[in-house]
Amino acid sequence: MDELMRIAKEHHFTADQLIQEAECVEEYGEWQHMLLLGYSADMLRNAAEKLQ
């Protein structure tokens, strides 16, 4: 989770972008951003909550 938070902050991802990424992973099994490749939908949602 620490690595995901570092990436999110360093690359200025918003909470909404992380939620959108989580939905894409969950619905299609695909990632929009290569930097987030491999993170689960749950991890992305948790990171989004921490950013809000």
TIMI-2910 file (N, C-alpha, C, CB; in pm, 1 decimal, decimal comma, always signed):
<rs>
+----------+----------+----------+----------+----------+----------+----------+----------+----------+----------+----------+----------+------+
!      n_x !      n_y !      n_z !     ca_x !     ca_y !     ca_z !      c_x !      c_y !      c_z !     cb_x !     cb_y !     cb_z ! resn !
+----------+----------+----------+----------+----------+----------+----------+----------+----------+----------+----------+----------+------+
!    +82,9 !   -119,8 !     +0,0 !     +0,0 !     +0,0 !     +0,0 !    +86,7 !   +125,3 !     +0,0 !    -94,0 !     +0,3 !   +121,1 !  Met !
!   +199,2 !   +122,3 !    +71,0 !   +287,0 !   +239,5 !    +75,2 !   +338,6 !   +274,6 !    -64,0 !   +405,0 !   +214,7 !   +170,2 !  Asp !
!   +374,5 !   +172,8 !   -141,2 !   +424,2 !   +195,2 !   -276,3 !   +314,3 !   +255,3 !   -364,5 !   +476,2 !    +63,5 !   -337,2 !  Glu !
!   +194,8 !   +205,2 !   -351,6 !    +82,2 !   +258,5 !   -429,7 !    +55,7 !   +404,1 !   -392,6 !    -45,2 !   +173,6 !   -406,8 !  Leu !
!    +59,4 !   +436,8 !   -266,3 !    +38,1 !   +575,5 !   -223,0 !   +149,3 !   +665,5 !   -275,9 !    +31,4 !   +584,1 !    -68,9 !  Met !
!   +271,9 !   +617,7 !   -276,4 !   +383,6 !   +695,5 !   -328,3 !   +362,8 !   +725,3 !   -476,8 !   +516,7 !   +620,5 !   -306,5 !  Arg !
!   +323,2 !   +622,8 !   -552,0 !   +297,9 !   +639,7 !   -695,4 !   +184,7 !   +739,8 !   -717,9 !   +263,4 !   +503,8 !   -760,9 !  Ile !
!    +76,0 !   +724,3 !   -642,9 !    -40,0 !   +812,0 !   -659,2 !     -3,0 !   +957,8 !   -633,0 !   -153,1 !   +768,9 !   -565,1 !  Ala !
!    +72,7 !   +982,2 !   -528,3 !   +110,5 !  +1119,4 !   -494,1 !   +214,1 !  +1174,4 !   -592,0 !   +165,3 !  +1125,4 !   -351,1 !  Lys !
!   +312,4 !  +1093,5 !   -625,7 !   +419,7 !  +1137,5 !   -714,3 !   +368,7 !  +1172,2 !   -854,3 !   +526,2 !  +1029,7 !   -723,7 !  Glu !
!   +267,7 !  +1099,1 !   -900,0 !   +214,5 !  +1120,3 !  -1034,3 !    +80,9 !  +1195,3 !  -1033,5 !   +197,7 !   +986,9 !  -1104,2 !  His !
!    +45,3 !  +1250,6 !   -918,4 !    -71,2 !  +1337,9 !   -903,3 !   -202,4 !  +1272,4 !   -944,9 !    -51,1 !  +1462,7 !   -983,5 !  His !
!   -219,2 !  +1144,8 !   -909,6 !   -347,7 !  +1078,9 !   -932,3 !   -447,0 !  +1132,1 !   -830,0 !   -334,7 !   +923,0 !   -922,5 !  Phe !
!   -568,4 !  +1157,0 !   -873,8 !   -674,0 !  +1199,5 !   -781,6 !   -747,2 !  +1075,4 !   -730,2 !   -773,8 !  +1298,5 !   -851,4 !  Thr !
!   -824,6 !  +1095,2 !   -626,0 !   -904,8 !   +985,6 !   -572,3 !  -1001,4 !   +934,5 !   -679,3 !   -982,4 !  +1031,2 !   -446,0 !  Ala !
!  -1060,6 !  +1025,8 !   -754,7 !  -1154,2 !   +986,7 !   -860,9 !  -1085,5 !   +901,8 !   -967,9 !  -1216,3 !  +1111,4 !   -925,3 !  Asp !
!   -963,3 !   +936,8 !  -1002,4 !   -890,1 !   +858,4 !  -1101,8 !   -861,9 !   +716,9 !  -1050,8 !   -758,5 !   +928,6 !  -1138,5 !  Gln !
!   -828,6 !   +705,6 !   -923,4 !   -802,7 !   +573,4 !   -866,6 !   -930,1 !   +489,8 !   -860,4 !   -741,9 !   +586,5 !   -727,0 !  Leu !
!  -1042,1 !   +554,1 !   -830,0 !  -1170,1 !   +482,7 !   -827,9 !  -1206,1 !   +436,0 !   -968,2 !  -1282,3 !   +572,4 !   -770,6 !  Ile !
!  -1184,5 !   +521,9 !  -1066,3 !  -1211,1 !   +484,3 !  -1205,2 !  -1121,4 !   +367,3 !  -1247,0 !  -1189,1 !   +605,2 !  -1299,3 !  Gln !
!   -997,7 !   +371,2 !  -1206,1 !   -904,3 !   +261,9 !  -1235,6 !   -952,8 !   +131,9 !  -1171,8 !   -762,1 !   +296,5 !  -1185,3 !  Glu !
!   -999,2 !   +140,0 !  -1047,4 !  -1050,1 !    +22,6 !   -977,1 !  -1170,2 !    -36,9 !  -1049,7 !  -1088,2 !    +58,8 !   -833,4 !  Ala !
!  -1258,4 !    +47,9 !  -1097,3 !  -1376,3 !     +0,2 !  -1170,5 !  -1335,5 !    -69,3 !  -1300,7 !  -1471,8 !   +117,5 !  -1200,7 !  Glu !
!  -1237,4 !    -14,9 !  -1367,7 !  -1188,1 !    -74,3 !  -1492,5 !  -1125,5 !   -211,6 !  -1465,3 !  -1084,8 !    +19,6 !  -1560,3 !  Cys !
!  -1046,9 !   -220,3 !  -1360,1 !   -984,3 !   -347,2 !  -1323,1 !  -1091,1 !   -450,1 !  -1289,1 !   -888,1 !   -328,4 !  -1204,1 !  Val !
!  -1189,3 !   -407,3 !  -1211,8 !  -1294,3 !   -497,7 !  -1166,8 !  -1383,3 !   -544,7 !  -1282,3 !  -1378,9 !   -429,8 !  -1060,8 !  Glu !
!  -1422,8 !   -453,0 !  -1368,1 !  -1517,2 !   -486,5 !  -1474,7 !  -1452,1 !   -553,6 !  -1595,3 !  -1587,9 !   -362,5 !  -1519,7 !  Glu !
!  -1332,0 !   -507,1 !  -1631,1 !  -1269,8 !   -554,8 !  -1755,2 !  -1140,2 !   -631,9 !  -1734,6 !  -1243,1 !   -438,9 !  -1844,8 !  Tyr !
!  -1087,0 !   -628,6 !  -1612,7 !   -960,1 !   -696,0 !  -1586,7 !   -843,1 !   -627,5 !  -1654,9 !   -967,7 !   -839,4 !  -1631,6 !  Gly !
!   -857,5 !   -497,0 !  -1679,4 !   -754,3 !   -419,5 !  -1747,6 !   -723,8 !   -292,7 !  -1669,1 !   -798,1 !   -384,6 !  -1891,1 !  Glu !
!   -602,2 !   -244,9 !  -1685,5 !   -557,9 !   -123,4 !  -1620,2 !   -543,0 !    -14,2 !  -1724,5 !   -425,3 !   -146,1 !  -1544,4 !  Trp !
!   -577,3 !   +107,8 !  -1687,3 !   -563,8 !   +221,9 !  -1777,5 !   -422,4 !   +278,8 !  -1771,6 !   -666,3 !   +330,6 !  -1742,5 !  Gln !
!   -362,5 !   +274,9 !  -1655,2 !   -230,0 !   +333,0 !  -1634,2 !   -129,0 !   +222,5 !  -1602,1 !   -233,7 !   +438,2 !  -1519,9 !  His !
!    -22,8 !   +218,7 !  -1678,3 !    +79,3 !   +115,8 !  -1659,1 !   +141,4 !   +122,3 !  -1520,0 !   +187,9 !   +129,7 !  -1764,6 !  Met !
!   +147,9 !   +241,0 !  -1461,7 !   +206,3 !   +255,9 !  -1328,1 !   +126,8 !   +180,1 !  -1222,3 !   +214,2 !   +403,3 !  -1290,5 !  Leu !
!     +0,0 !   +157,5 !  -1247,8 !    -87,4 !    +92,1 !  -1150,2 !   -110,8 !    -55,6 !  -1180,6 !   -220,1 !   +163,6 !  -1144,8 !  Leu !
!    -45,0 !   -103,9 !  -1282,6 !    -60,0 !   -243,5 !  -1324,9 !    -31,4 !   -338,9 !  -1209,3 !    +33,7 !   -274,2 !  -1443,0 !  Leu !
!   -122,7 !   -430,2 !  -1186,4 !   -104,3 !   -531,1 !  -1083,0 !   -172,1 !   -500,7 !   -950,8 !    +39,0 !   -549,8 !  -1059,2 !  Gly !
!   -211,3 !   -375,7 !   -930,1 !   -282,0 !   -342,5 !   -806,4 !   -428,4 !   -383,7 !   -820,2 !   -270,0 !   -190,3 !   -773,9 !  Tyr !
!   -481,6 !   -444,8 !   -717,2 !   -620,3 !   -491,4 !   -720,9 !   -716,6 !   -373,8 !   -707,8 !   -646,1 !   -594,0 !   -608,8 !  Ser !
!   -840,9 !   -398,7 !   -744,5 !   -944,5 !   -296,6 !   -732,1 !   -959,5 !   -252,7 !   -586,6 !  -1078,7 !   -349,1 !   -786,1 !  Ala !
!   -951,8 !   -347,0 !   -494,3 !   -963,7 !   -313,2 !   -351,8 !   -850,0 !   -223,1 !   -306,0 !   -966,1 !   -440,3 !   -266,9 !  Asp !
!   -728,8 !   -253,9 !   -349,8 !   -613,4 !   -170,8 !   -312,3 !   -627,3 !    -30,2 !   -369,4 !   -481,9 !   -235,0 !   -361,3 !  Met !
!   -674,2 !    -21,2 !   -492,5 !   -691,8 !   +110,7 !   -554,1 !   -799,7 !   +190,6 !   -482,2 !   -727,3 !    +96,3 !   -702,8 !  Leu !
!   -907,4 !   +126,1 !   -441,9 !  -1013,7 !   +195,5 !   -367,0 !   -963,5 !   +241,4 !   -230,0 !  -1136,7 !   +103,4 !   -349,9 !  Arg !
!   -886,2 !   +157,2 !   -163,7 !   -830,5 !   +195,2 !    -33,3 !   -738,3 !   +316,1 !    -46,3 !   -754,0 !    +77,2 !    +28,9 !  Asn !
!   -658,3 !   +318,2 !   -150,7 !   -569,5 !   +432,3 !   -174,5 !   -651,9 !   +558,0 !   -202,0 !   -473,6 !   +403,6 !   -293,0 !  Ala !
!   -760,2 !   +543,5 !   -278,2 !   -846,6 !   +656,8 !   -308,5 !   -906,6 !   +715,0 !   -179,9 !   -958,5 !   +614,3 !   -405,7 !  Ala !
!   -947,7 !   +627,5 !    -89,8 !  -1002,9 !   +674,4 !    +37,6 !   -900,4 !   +753,3 !   +116,8 !  -1052,7 !   +556,8 !   +120,5 !  Glu !
!   -776,1 !   +708,4 !   +114,6 !   -671,2 !   +777,5 !   +188,7 !   -637,9 !   +912,8 !   +127,0 !   -546,3 !   +691,5 !   +194,9 !  Lys !
!   -656,5 !   +926,3 !     -3,0 !   -627,1 !  +1053,2 !    -69,8 !   -735,7 !  +1158,2 !    -45,7 !   -610,4 !  +1030,4 !   -218,9 !  Leu !
!   -855,2 !  +1114,8 !    -12,9 !   -966,0 !  +1209,8 !     +5,0 !   -954,8 !  +1284,1 !   +135,3 !  -1099,4 !  +1138,3 !     -1,1 !  Gln !
+----------+----------+----------+----------+----------+----------+----------+----------+----------+----------+----------+----------+------+
</rs>
